[in-house]
């Protein structure tokens, strides 16, 4: 999960949405 989260945060718009 952390790996996926880091990849999303790496520069993905969906990552930001997941954070919210």
MOMO-V223383 format. One record per helix or strand of 2 or more residues. SS is the DSSP state (H for helix, E for strand). FROM is the first residue (numbers start at 1). TO is the last residue. If there is no record, write none. Layout:
SS:FROM:TO ; SS:FROM:TO
This chain:
H:2:9 ; H:13:19
